[in-house]
Every structure is written in C-alpha cells, then in structure tokens.
C-alpha cells in the first residue's frame, strides 16, 4: 500500500512539473515558477526514496568547480576593481538562482530512471502545451481581456504562461516535435500539431519561423529518402496543399474578413525573410545593443567572467543597459568566463555527436532535433538561468549515458 501511495504521489509531482515547467512570472525582479516548489518536493522525494539513482558525474563536478571559480572571481573583482562592490544580497540571489538551475539539471538527468516517469511526464507536457496553445489561439481571435493579460506579451505576441514570447515559442516547438514521437494515430498527431503550430504563430517569434522552416525541410527530406511510397505520396500531397493554400491566401484571402488577428504576429515572424538582418533591430528586437553590452562586459573582466555579480546590475552601472544579453553564449561568457563558456559549448557538441552516434533506426532523431533547437535559440535568447533549458539538458545527458550503457552491454554480448 505504501509503495502504491508513493507511486501516486510521484505521478502527481511529475504531472505538476510537466505543466508548470512551462510557466514563469517576474515578481519584484525575481523570476518565479510554481515548478520551483514542485522541483524541491520532487528532489526531497528522490533523496528519501530513490537516492541510489543519484550519481556523481562529469557535469556535477564541472558545476562545483564552476561555482568555486565564480566565488573566487567575485572576491578578486571586489578587492581589485574600483567600480564593482560586493553586495551580499546580490551574491546570495545569484547563488540561489544558480542552485535552482543545478537542481533542475540534476532532476532532468535522473527523472527518466524512475518507473513509468517518461510516459507520464512527456504526455502530460504535450497535452498541457496543446491546452495552453488552444487558449493562445482563442485569445488571438477573440481578444478576451483577462486572457490577453494572462497569455499575451503585448497586443500581437502571445507568451503563454512564460514571461517572454521567444521562450514560449521554443517550448511549443519542442512540444511539436514530441507530438511526432508520442502519438502514432494520424488524427491525433494532425490535431495536436495544428494546434501547437498555430500557437507558435501567435508568438511572432522570428527565430521560431526559421526553425519551423528547417524542421519542415528536414522532415520532408527524411520521408522522401526512406523509400516508402506512402510517405513520399503523403509528403508531396501535403506540400501541394500547402502551396495551394498559400497561393489562395496571397491572392484571395482576407484575414480581417474572418476577424482573425494572427496577421500581425505572423508578419513579425516572416519579417526575417523579407528584411534579413534589418529585422534584428525592428519590431521590438533590439539585439545589437544588448549584444554589444555583453561583449563590453566580457572585455571588462578580460574574459574571466563577472563571478557572482548580477549581470544586469553591472551592465546598467557600466553601460546604462539594464537588459540581459538575448544571447546565451555571450551571457555565459560574460558571467562564467570564456574558458568555462567554451567547456559548456563543447559539452553540448559532445552530447549532439553522441546522440547522432547512437541514432540507430532513428531512435534519437527527436532528441537531436531538440538539442539543435536549443543551440539555435541560444543565439537569440538568454537561457543561462533557465530552469526549462537546464531540465532539458539534464534529460539529454541521461539519454546519452543510457545509450552508452546499452552500447556496452550489446558489445559485451
């Protein structure tokens, strides 16, 4: 009976985490999610009931060394720099943020080891993503005031339960990919894909438009080269319908006839194709300013990193820019230092090549796509303190370790 109760409690935690890892809001300058409370309970549960599955590996050692290094850099900058002054409250806040990222990473790397956790978590995640997507599409059409305040960043761009449209777009794209892994019935796959795809259009994310185009091209290429007649006919038919639909909308369609206001966000997404690099600094995307600020901070510390000093506070004080870098790679270089930043990037590349290496019969194709999506989004959004990204990377670490273990067992047999 106790085992059954523990299993039920674990399932509730997994479902809650799957839903609320897609949610975040800012209170008093602090990014908070209901998932933070759930992850702490889940962490305690695993420590009490499944502590044997927690292993000390390279990534945990790397994180420990990184934190010690950041403390040392904080002390060095505080002592020898005339501008930066150590603020214990700021250092504590940065440390807590970093600790939560580590917990999400750790839980992500062990969560799928628990019985039935993969099915429960992933299905709950996809279903909740679709429900959030439906609400965003509904709100985009009917402009319900309450839902507009809850789900939209501004008049055009939805953000779901996140605090940023790009962040929400990334979570929905990952959901879209998981739909193809988890659903086998054509009707369910079609409906879920359409809902999530429409919700991505409501975000107005330019990065999302590029990724969706690449995903469609990749999916079509895979289907066309698998020498399956049904797949080839299906892809060609879908492509023909898409072309006809596009032709109709361009020549005869009228969004406003149906009072559907997806046009603004859709136009924002497609501006990257019409205007190229000019769109980087238009429609609310002031990337060049924050990128130059990040580069300035990297130069200021000679590439050794800011330690535990708050990135935004330092950027505001030195350059008058009170924004994050909108580029994960640049912000990590600025905070961690170039050496640790490069180690992180090379580790992501290692994960990518490991997933490709063990991609027998396409078993890892979904996870390869997800990792590539993260690496592309890292160039446009700051995800270095993201609970969601840390959790996903943790899952990818587990999958690589699992693939290696299976490979060794197969080789021994």
VENQUI-V292347 format. One record per residue. RES is the residue in three letters. PSI is psi in whole degrees, -180 to 180 (none if undefined). NEAR is the number of other ideal C-beta (glycine too) atoms within 10 Angstrom. D_CENTER is the distance of its C-alpha to the mean C-alpha in Angstrom with 1 decimal. Layout:
res=RES psi=PSI near=NEAR d_center=D_CENTER
res=RES psi=PSI near=NEAR d_center=D_CENTER
This chain:
res=UNK psi=-42 near=5 d_center=38.0
res=UNK psi=-40 near=6 d_center=36.0
res=UNK psi=-41 near=8 d_center=33.8
res=UNK psi=-40 near=8 d_center=33.1
res=UNK psi=-42 near=9 d_center=32.4
res=UNK psi=-40 near=14 d_center=29.9
res=UNK psi=-43 near=13 d_center=28.2
res=UNK psi=-43 near=10 d_center=28.1
res=UNK psi=-42 near=14 d_center=26.7
res=UNK psi=-43 near=21 d_center=23.9
res=UNK psi=-40 near=16 d_center=23.1
res=UNK psi=-42 near=13 d_center=22.9
res=UNK psi=-42 near=20 d_center=20.6
res=UNK psi=-43 near=23 d_center=18.2
res=UNK psi=-45 near=18 d_center=18.4
res=UNK psi=-42 near=18 d_center=17.9
res=UNK psi=-41 near=23 d_center=14.8
res=UNK psi=-36 near=21 d_center=13.3
res=UNK psi=-52 near=20 d_center=14.2
res=UNK psi=-5 near=19 d_center=13.5
res=UNK psi=-13 near=25 d_center=10.2
res=UNK psi=15 near=23 d_center=9.3
res=UNK psi=137 near=19 d_center=11.9
res=UNK psi=149 near=23 d_center=12.6
res=UNK psi=160 near=14 d_center=15.6
res=UNK psi=125 near=10 d_center=17.6
res=UNK psi=119 near=7 d_center=21.1
res=UNK psi=33 near=5 d_center=23.4
res=UNK psi=3 near=8 d_center=20.8
res=UNK psi=130 near=10 d_center=18.9
res=UNK psi=117 near=15 d_center=15.4
res=UNK psi=147 near=14 d_center=16.1
res=UNK psi=148 near=20 d_center=14.8
res=UNK psi=-28 near=16 d_center=17.1
res=UNK psi=-27 near=23 d_center=14.8
res=UNK psi=-41 near=16 d_center=16.1
res=UNK psi=-39 near=12 d_center=19.6
res=UNK psi=-42 near=21 d_center=18.7
res=UNK psi=-34 near=24 d_center=17.1
res=UNK psi=-42 near=13 d_center=20.3
res=UNK psi=-43 near=14 d_center=22.5
res=UNK psi=-40 near=21 d_center=20.8
res=UNK psi=-45 near=16 d_center=21.2
res=UNK psi=-40 near=10 d_center=24.8
res=UNK psi=-44 near=15 d_center=25.4
res=UNK psi=-40 near=21 d_center=24.3
res=UNK psi=-37 near=10 d_center=26.4
res=UNK psi=-43 near=9 d_center=29.4
res=UNK psi=-25 near=14 d_center=29.2
res=UNK psi=40 near=15 d_center=27.3
res=UNK psi=-17 near=8 d_center=27.5
res=UNK psi=-20 near=8 d_center=28.7
res=UNK psi=-8 near=12 d_center=25.3
res=UNK psi=121 near=16 d_center=24.0
res=UNK psi=146 near=11 d_center=24.7
res=UNK psi=118 near=8 d_center=24.9
res=UNK psi=-174 near=12 d_center=23.2
res=UNK psi=-44 near=10 d_center=22.4
res=UNK psi=-37 near=17 d_center=19.0
res=UNK psi=-40 near=15 d_center=20.8
res=UNK psi=-42 near=10 d_center=23.6
res=UNK psi=-44 near=14 d_center=21.5
res=UNK psi=-42 near=16 d_center=19.9
res=UNK psi=-46 near=12 d_center=23.4
res=UNK psi=-41 near=12 d_center=24.9
res=UNK psi=-45 near=20 d_center=22.2
res=UNK psi=-42 near=15 d_center=22.9
res=UNK psi=-43 near=10 d_center=26.6
res=UNK psi=-42 near=17 d_center=26.3
res=UNK psi=-36 near=23 d_center=24.6
res=UNK psi=-46 near=14 d_center=27.4
res=UNK psi=-43 near=13 d_center=30.0
res=UNK psi=-34 near=20 d_center=28.6
res=UNK psi=-45 near=21 d_center=28.6
res=UNK psi=-45 near=13 d_center=32.2
res=UNK psi=-47 near=13 d_center=33.2
res=UNK psi=-40 near=22 d_center=31.9
res=UNK psi=-34 near=16 d_center=33.4
res=UNK psi=-45 near=9 d_center=36.7
res=UNK psi=-15 near=8 d_center=37.1
res=UNK psi=134 near=13 d_center=35.2
res=UNK psi=-16 near=5 d_center=37.3
res=UNK psi=-47 near=9 d_center=34.6
res=UNK psi=126 near=20 d_center=31.8
res=UNK psi=131 near=11 d_center=33.1
res=UNK psi=125 near=15 d_center=31.7
res=UNK psi=113 near=15 d_center=30.7
res=UNK psi=-36 near=7 d_center=30.3
res=UNK psi=-43 near=8 d_center=28.4
res=UNK psi=-43 near=16 d_center=25.8
res=UNK psi=-41 near=18 d_center=25.7
res=UNK psi=-43 near=11 d_center=25.3
res=UNK psi=-43 near=15 d_center=22.5
res=UNK psi=-39 near=22 d_center=20.5
res=UNK psi=-40 near=15 d_center=21.5
res=UNK psi=-43 near=11 d_center=20.4
res=UNK psi=-46 near=17 d_center=16.9
res=UNK psi=-40 near=18 d_center=16.8
res=UNK psi=-40 near=12 d_center=18.4
res=UNK psi=-39 near=19 d_center=15.8
res=UNK psi=-42 near=19 d_center=13.0
res=UNK psi=-42 near=18 d_center=15.6
res=UNK psi=-44 near=19 d_center=16.3
res=UNK psi=-41 near=25 d_center=12.8
res=UNK psi=-45 near=21 d_center=12.8
res=UNK psi=-47 near=23 d_center=16.3
res=UNK psi=-40 near=22 d_center=15.9
res=UNK psi=-35 near=23 d_center=13.2
res=UNK psi=-11 near=26 d_center=15.7
res=UNK psi=-13 near=19 d_center=18.6
res=UNK psi=-35 near=22 d_center=17.6
res=UNK psi=-4 near=16 d_center=18.3
res=UNK psi=-21 near=17 d_center=21.7
res=UNK psi=147 near=20 d_center=23.0
res=UNK psi=133 near=10 d_center=25.0
res=UNK psi=4 near=11 d_center=23.5
res=UNK psi=-35 near=16 d_center=20.2
res=UNK psi=-51 near=16 d_center=18.3
res=UNK psi=-47 near=12 d_center=19.9
res=UNK psi=-48 near=18 d_center=19.8
res=UNK psi=-51 near=21 d_center=16.2
res=UNK psi=-41 near=18 d_center=14.7
res=UNK psi=-41 near=15 d_center=17.3
res=UNK psi=-39 near=17 d_center=16.9
res=UNK psi=-48 near=22 d_center=13.2
res=UNK psi=-44 near=22 d_center=14.1
res=UNK psi=-45 near=16 d_center=17.2
res=UNK psi=-36 near=19 d_center=15.8
res=UNK psi=-43 near=26 d_center=13.2
res=UNK psi=-40 near=21 d_center=16.3
res=UNK psi=-43 near=12 d_center=18.3
res=UNK psi=-40 near=25 d_center=16.1
res=UNK psi=-43 near=25 d_center=16.1
res=UNK psi=-45 near=14 d_center=19.9
res=UNK psi=-38 near=18 d_center=20.3
res=UNK psi=-43 near=30 d_center=18.5
res=UNK psi=-44 near=21 d_center=20.7
res=UNK psi=-46 near=15 d_center=23.7
res=UNK psi=-35 near=21 d_center=23.3
res=UNK psi=-32 near=27 d_center=22.9
res=UNK psi=-48 near=15 d_center=26.3
res=UNK psi=-9 near=12 d_center=28.2
res=UNK psi=44 near=13 d_center=27.0
res=UNK psi=121 near=14 d_center=27.5
res=UNK psi=-47 near=8 d_center=27.7
res=UNK psi=-46 near=8 d_center=26.3
res=UNK psi=-31 near=16 d_center=23.2
res=UNK psi=-43 near=15 d_center=22.9
res=UNK psi=-35 near=9 d_center=22.7
res=UNK psi=-41 near=15 d_center=20.2
res=UNK psi=-10 near=22 d_center=17.8
res=UNK psi=143 near=21 d_center=18.4
res=UNK psi=-39 near=19 d_center=17.7
res=UNK psi=-160 near=13 d_center=21.0
res=UNK psi=-28 near=10 d_center=23.6
res=UNK psi=-41 near=21 d_center=21.5
res=UNK psi=125 near=24 d_center=17.7
res=UNK psi=153 near=30 d_center=16.1
res=UNK psi=4 near=22 d_center=13.3
res=UNK psi=-135 near=27 d_center=13.6
res=UNK psi=6 near=21 d_center=13.6
res=UNK psi=-179 near=24 d_center=11.1
res=UNK psi=10 near=16 d_center=12.8
res=UNK psi=133 near=20 d_center=11.5
res=UNK psi=-40 near=26 d_center=11.7
res=UNK psi=-41 near=24 d_center=9.2
res=UNK psi=-48 near=24 d_center=6.4
res=UNK psi=-42 near=31 d_center=8.2
res=UNK psi=-41 near=31 d_center=8.7
res=UNK psi=-44 near=30 d_center=5.3
res=UNK psi=-36 near=24 d_center=5.5
res=UNK psi=-36 near=30 d_center=9.0
res=UNK psi=-41 near=25 d_center=9.0
res=UNK psi=-39 near=23 d_center=7.7
res=UNK psi=-42 near=26 d_center=10.4
res=UNK psi=-42 near=26 d_center=12.7
res=UNK psi=-42 near=22 d_center=12.7
res=UNK psi=-28 near=21 d_center=13.3
res=UNK psi=-41 near=22 d_center=16.1
res=UNK psi=-21 near=16 d_center=18.0
res=UNK psi=-37 near=14 d_center=17.8
res=UNK psi=-26 near=19 d_center=18.9
res=UNK psi=135 near=17 d_center=21.4
res=UNK psi=-22 near=8 d_center=24.6
res=UNK psi=131 near=8 d_center=26.7
res=UNK psi=-42 near=9 d_center=26.6
res=UNK psi=-48 near=8 d_center=27.0
res=UNK psi=-43 near=12 d_center=24.1
res=UNK psi=-42 near=14 d_center=21.8
res=UNK psi=-47 near=12 d_center=23.2
res=UNK psi=-49 near=14 d_center=22.9
res=UNK psi=-42 near=22 d_center=19.4
res=UNK psi=-43 near=17 d_center=18.2
res=UNK psi=-44 near=14 d_center=20.3
res=UNK psi=-50 near=22 d_center=19.0
res=UNK psi=-38 near=26 d_center=15.3
res=UNK psi=-44 near=16 d_center=16.3
res=UNK psi=-39 near=17 d_center=18.4
res=UNK psi=-33 near=27 d_center=15.9
res=UNK psi=-39 near=28 d_center=13.6
res=UNK psi=-32 near=24 d_center=16.9
res=UNK psi=-15 near=31 d_center=17.5
res=UNK psi=-26 near=32 d_center=14.6
res=UNK psi=21 near=28 d_center=16.4
res=UNK psi=122 near=31 d_center=13.5
res=UNK psi=-39 near=23 d_center=15.3
res=UNK psi=-40 near=21 d_center=12.5
res=UNK psi=-38 near=25 d_center=11.7
res=UNK psi=-40 near=21 d_center=15.5
res=UNK psi=-45 near=15 d_center=15.6
res=UNK psi=-42 near=21 d_center=13.0
res=UNK psi=-43 near=18 d_center=14.8
res=UNK psi=-45 near=12 d_center=18.0
res=UNK psi=-38 near=14 d_center=17.2
res=UNK psi=-43 near=17 d_center=16.1
res=UNK psi=-44 near=14 d_center=19.3
res=UNK psi=-43 near=10 d_center=21.3
res=UNK psi=-43 near=13 d_center=20.0
res=UNK psi=-44 near=16 d_center=20.6
res=UNK psi=-41 near=16 d_center=24.0
res=UNK psi=-43 near=11 d_center=25.0
res=UNK psi=-45 near=13 d_center=24.3
res=UNK psi=-39 near=17 d_center=26.4
res=UNK psi=-30 near=14 d_center=29.1
res=UNK psi=4 near=10 d_center=29.6
res=UNK psi=3 near=10 d_center=29.8
res=UNK psi=25 near=7 d_center=33.4
res=UNK psi=119 near=12 d_center=33.1
res=UNK psi=-42 near=7 d_center=35.3
res=UNK psi=-44 near=8 d_center=33.6
res=UNK psi=-43 near=15 d_center=30.1
res=UNK psi=-46 near=15 d_center=31.6
res=UNK psi=-41 near=11 d_center=33.5
res=UNK psi=-45 near=13 d_center=30.5
res=UNK psi=-46 near=18 d_center=28.3
res=UNK psi=-38 near=13 d_center=31.3
res=UNK psi=-46 near=10 d_center=32.1
res=UNK psi=-41 near=14 d_center=28.6
res=UNK psi=-40 near=13 d_center=28.6
res=UNK psi=-43 near=10 d_center=32.1
res=UNK psi=-41 near=10 d_center=31.1
res=UNK psi=-43 near=11 d_center=28.2
res=UNK psi=-44 near=10 d_center=30.6
res=UNK psi=-43 near=10 d_center=33.2
res=UNK psi=-43 near=11 d_center=30.8
res=UNK psi=-44 near=11 d_center=29.7
res=UNK psi=-43 near=11 d_center=33.4
res=UNK psi=-46 near=10 d_center=34.4
res=UNK psi=-37 near=11 d_center=31.9
res=UNK psi=-40 near=8 d_center=32.8
res=UNK psi=-33 near=7 d_center=36.5
res=UNK psi=-17 near=7 d_center=37.2
res=UNK psi=154 near=12 d_center=34.1
res=UNK psi=105 near=9 d_center=33.9
res=UNK psi=-42 near=13 d_center=30.8
res=UNK psi=-20 near=8 d_center=33.0
res=UNK psi=-35 near=7 d_center=35.5
res=UNK psi=7 near=10 d_center=33.2
res=UNK psi=36 near=9 d_center=31.8
res=UNK psi=115 near=13 d_center=28.3
res=UNK psi=50 near=18 d_center=26.4
res=UNK psi=-9 near=18 d_center=23.4
res=UNK psi=-45 near=14 d_center=25.2
res=UNK psi=-49 near=17 d_center=24.1
res=UNK psi=-36 near=24 d_center=20.3
res=UNK psi=-42 near=16 d_center=21.0
res=UNK psi=-37 near=13 d_center=23.3
res=UNK psi=-40 near=23 d_center=20.7
res=UNK psi=-43 near=26 d_center=18.3
res=UNK psi=-6 near=15 d_center=21.3
res=UNK psi=-25 near=19 d_center=22.6
res=UNK psi=-31 near=21 d_center=20.8
res=UNK psi=-31 near=12 d_center=23.2
res=UNK psi=-40 near=9 d_center=26.2
res=UNK psi=-9 near=13 d_center=26.0
res=UNK psi=-136 near=9 d_center=24.1
res=UNK psi=-19 near=9 d_center=23.3
res=UNK psi=-27 near=10 d_center=25.3
res=UNK psi=-11 near=18 d_center=22.5
res=UNK psi=-38 near=18 d_center=20.4
res=UNK psi=20 near=12 d_center=22.6
res=UNK psi=167 near=12 d_center=23.4
res=UNK psi=39 near=18 d_center=22.2
res=UNK psi=8 near=12 d_center=20.5
res=UNK psi=79 near=19 d_center=18.7
res=UNK psi=70 near=14 d_center=20.7
res=UNK psi=-42 near=16 d_center=18.8
res=UNK psi=-38 near=12 d_center=22.0
res=UNK psi=-48 near=13 d_center=23.2
res=UNK psi=-29 near=21 d_center=20.2
res=UNK psi=-42 near=17 d_center=19.9
res=UNK psi=-35 near=14 d_center=23.7
res=UNK psi=-43 near=27 d_center=23.3
res=UNK psi=-45 near=27 d_center=20.9
res=UNK psi=-38 near=15 d_center=23.4
res=UNK psi=-41 near=15 d_center=26.2
res=UNK psi=-36 near=24 d_center=24.8
res=UNK psi=-45 near=22 d_center=24.4
res=UNK psi=-36 near=10 d_center=28.0
res=UNK psi=-36 near=19 d_center=29.2
res=UNK psi=11 near=22 d_center=28.5
res=UNK psi=30 near=9 d_center=29.6
res=UNK psi=7 near=13 d_center=26.2
res=UNK psi=-11 near=18 d_center=26.6
res=UNK psi=161 near=26 d_center=23.9
res=UNK psi=-1 near=25 d_center=24.2
res=UNK psi=-128 near=23 d_center=24.3
res=UNK psi=11 near=25 d_center=23.4
res=UNK psi=143 near=25 d_center=24.4
res=UNK psi=125 near=19 d_center=22.0
res=UNK psi=-49 near=21 d_center=20.5
res=UNK psi=-42 near=14 d_center=21.0
res=UNK psi=-44 near=15 d_center=24.5
res=UNK psi=-44 near=23 d_center=25.6
res=UNK psi=-39 near=24 d_center=24.4
res=UNK psi=-44 near=14 d_center=26.3
res=UNK psi=-41 near=15 d_center=29.3
res=UNK psi=-41 near=14 d_center=29.6
res=UNK psi=-4 near=16 d_center=28.5
res=UNK psi=21 near=8 d_center=28.3
res=UNK psi=109 near=20 d_center=24.6
res=UNK psi=44 near=12 d_center=22.8
res=UNK psi=155 near=15 d_center=19.3
res=UNK psi=174 near=22 d_center=16.3
res=UNK psi=-17 near=28 d_center=16.1
res=UNK psi=31 near=23 d_center=13.4
res=UNK psi=110 near=22 d_center=13.0
res=UNK psi=-42 near=25 d_center=11.3
res=UNK psi=-48 near=18 d_center=14.1
res=UNK psi=-42 near=24 d_center=16.8
res=UNK psi=-36 near=28 d_center=15.9
res=UNK psi=-42 near=24 d_center=15.8
res=UNK psi=-41 near=26 d_center=19.1
res=UNK psi=-38 near=29 d_center=20.5
res=UNK psi=-46 near=30 d_center=19.7
res=UNK psi=-24 near=22 d_center=20.1
res=UNK psi=157 near=23 d_center=22.5
res=UNK psi=-40 near=16 d_center=22.6
res=UNK psi=-52 near=14 d_center=23.7
res=UNK psi=-33 near=19 d_center=20.9
res=UNK psi=-42 near=22 d_center=18.3
res=UNK psi=-38 near=14 d_center=19.9
res=UNK psi=-43 near=14 d_center=20.0
res=UNK psi=-46 near=20 d_center=16.2
res=UNK psi=-45 near=16 d_center=15.8
res=UNK psi=-31 near=10 d_center=18.6
res=UNK psi=-39 near=15 d_center=17.1
res=UNK psi=-42 near=16 d_center=14.0
res=UNK psi=-39 near=12 d_center=16.7
res=UNK psi=-44 near=12 d_center=18.7
res=UNK psi=-42 near=19 d_center=16.1
res=UNK psi=-49 near=18 d_center=15.8
res=UNK psi=-32 near=12 d_center=19.6
res=UNK psi=-43 near=19 d_center=20.1
res=UNK psi=-39 near=23 d_center=18.2
res=UNK psi=-42 near=12 d_center=20.2
res=UNK psi=-41 near=13 d_center=23.3
res=UNK psi=21 near=16 d_center=23.2
res=UNK psi=59 near=14 d_center=22.2
res=UNK psi=130 near=11 d_center=25.5
res=UNK psi=28 near=6 d_center=26.0
res=UNK psi=21 near=10 d_center=22.4
res=UNK psi=-28 near=13 d_center=21.2
res=UNK psi=7 near=21 d_center=18.0
res=UNK psi=-38 near=18 d_center=17.4
res=UNK psi=-44 near=17 d_center=14.4
res=UNK psi=-33 near=22 d_center=12.7
res=UNK psi=-45 near=19 d_center=13.8
res=UNK psi=-42 near=23 d_center=12.2
res=UNK psi=-44 near=22 d_center=8.7
res=UNK psi=-41 near=21 d_center=9.3
res=UNK psi=-38 near=17 d_center=10.8
res=UNK psi=-45 near=21 d_center=8.1
res=UNK psi=-46 near=21 d_center=5.9
res=UNK psi=-33 near=16 d_center=9.4
res=UNK psi=-46 near=16 d_center=10.3
res=UNK psi=-29 near=23 d_center=7.7
res=UNK psi=-24 near=20 d_center=8.8
res=UNK psi=-13 near=14 d_center=12.1
res=UNK psi=-15 near=20 d_center=11.7
res=UNK psi=146 near=23 d_center=9.6
res=UNK psi=107 near=24 d_center=10.2
res=UNK psi=14 near=23 d_center=7.5
res=UNK psi=-26 near=26 d_center=10.4
res=UNK psi=28 near=19 d_center=11.1
res=UNK psi=124 near=21 d_center=7.8
res=UNK psi=-40 near=24 d_center=8.8
res=UNK psi=-49 near=22 d_center=5.7
res=UNK psi=-41 near=23 d_center=4.7
res=UNK psi=-41 near=21 d_center=8.5
res=UNK psi=-44 near=23 d_center=9.0
res=UNK psi=-43 near=24 d_center=7.4
res=UNK psi=-37 near=25 d_center=9.3
res=UNK psi=-44 near=22 d_center=12.1
res=UNK psi=-42 near=21 d_center=12.4
res=UNK psi=-37 near=23 d_center=12.6
res=UNK psi=-45 near=21 d_center=15.2
res=UNK psi=-44 near=17 d_center=17.1
res=UNK psi=-41 near=20 d_center=17.2
res=UNK psi=-44 near=21 d_center=18.7
res=UNK psi=-41 near=15 d_center=21.1
res=UNK psi=-43 near=13 d_center=22.1
res=UNK psi=-40 near=19 d_center=22.8
res=UNK psi=-42 near=13 d_center=24.9
res=UNK psi=-45 near=10 d_center=26.8
res=UNK psi=-38 near=13 d_center=27.6
res=UNK psi=-40 near=13 d_center=28.6
res=UNK psi=-42 near=10 d_center=31.0
res=UNK psi=-41 near=9 d_center=32.5
res=UNK psi=-41 near=9 d_center=33.1
res=UNK psi=-39 near=7 d_center=34.7
res=UNK psi=-36 near=6 d_center=36.9
res=UNK psi=none near=5 d_center=38.1
